[in-house]
Amino acid sequence: MIRQRPAHLKFQRKLLNFSDQSSRTVIDLYTTSSPNGFKATIALEELALPYTVHHIKIASGDNRQPTFLSLNPYGRIPVIVDRETNITLFESAAILLYLAEKTGQLLALERHPDVDAHWG
Ligand SMILES: N[C@@H](CCC(=O)N[C@@H](CS)C(=O)NCC(=O)O)C(=O)O
């Protein structure tokens, strides 16, 4: 039986090996190895979207630096920047919905009439 490597393990390898990150990526992911961080990483892996990881080391205070706070004033990972649409997003659930809508995958075909999401 062939078992697929779980997405969060692929991500840990990616953090250790930046050389496999392609210049054709349009999504920048700011994250670290944490439950909320893994949600965005797993979605990007499952959707096979090329992305570049920027490792935000919370213990070192990277998330409190002005550059990161300009992406998320709350200083929390994960954050994505989609260079194709110029959208910067934080909150893992919002990121999951955005990526699902961007690709037309991982969402139910029909929406419940009471549920809606807006971007921008
Ligand atoms: N509701 C947020 C929570 C994000 C969150 O709490 N991230 C943690 C890591 S899992 C973080 O960045 N903590 C750093 C801090 O609060 O200083 C989400 O789902 O994205």
Ligand as a Chemical Component Dictionary entry (heavy atoms), coordinates in Angstrom:
data_LIG
# 
_chem_comp.id                   LIG 
_chem_comp.type                 NON-POLYMER 
_chem_comp.pdbx_formal_charge   0 
_chem_comp.three_letter_code    LIG 
# 
loop_
_chem_comp_atom.comp_id 
_chem_comp_atom.atom_id 
_chem_comp_atom.alt_atom_id 
_chem_comp_atom.type_symbol 
_chem_comp_atom.charge 
_chem_comp_atom.model_Cartn_x 
_chem_comp_atom.model_Cartn_y 
_chem_comp_atom.model_Cartn_z 
_chem_comp_atom.pdbx_ordinal 
LIG N1  N1  N 0 -8.101 32.899 14.477 1  
LIG C1  C1  C 0 -6.772 32.927 13.921 2  
LIG C2  C2  C 0 -5.784 32.503 14.979 3  
LIG C3  C3  C 0 -4.362 32.635 14.470 4  
LIG C4  C4  C 0 -3.379 32.359 15.605 5  
LIG O1  O1  O 0 -3.732 32.362 16.813 6  
LIG N2  N2  N 0 -2.126 32.127 15.236 7  
LIG C5  C5  C 0 -1.133 31.885 16.223 8  
LIG C6  C6  C 0 -0.279 30.659 15.846 9  
LIG S1  S1  S 0 -1.292 29.200 15.720 10 
LIG C7  C7  C 0 -0.195 33.088 16.296 11 
LIG O2  O2  O 0 0.140  33.675 15.298 12 
LIG N3  N3  N 0 0.191  33.463 17.526 13 
LIG C8  C8  C 0 1.104  34.529 17.724 14 
LIG C9  C9  C 0 0.603  35.561 18.676 15 
LIG O3  O3  O 0 -0.612 35.583 18.976 16 
LIG O4  O4  O 0 1.421  36.380 19.121 17 
LIG C10 C10 C 0 -6.702 32.006 12.695 18 
LIG O5  O5  O 0 -7.465 31.036 12.645 19 
LIG O6  O6  O 0 -5.893 32.281 11.791 20 
# 
loop_
_chem_comp_bond.comp_id 
_chem_comp_bond.atom_id_1 
_chem_comp_bond.atom_id_2 
_chem_comp_bond.value_order 
_chem_comp_bond.pdbx_ordinal 
LIG N1  C1  SING 1  
LIG C1  C2  SING 2  
LIG C1  C10 SING 3  
LIG C2  C3  SING 4  
LIG C3  C4  SING 5  
LIG C4  O1  DOUB 6  
LIG C4  N2  SING 7  
LIG N2  C5  SING 8  
LIG C5  C6  SING 9  
LIG C5  C7  SING 10 
LIG C6  S1  SING 11 
LIG C7  O2  DOUB 12 
LIG C7  N3  SING 13 
LIG N3  C8  SING 14 
LIG C8  C9  SING 15 
LIG C9  O3  DOUB 16 
LIG C9  O4  SING 17 
LIG C10 O5  DOUB 18 
LIG C10 O6  SING 19 
# 
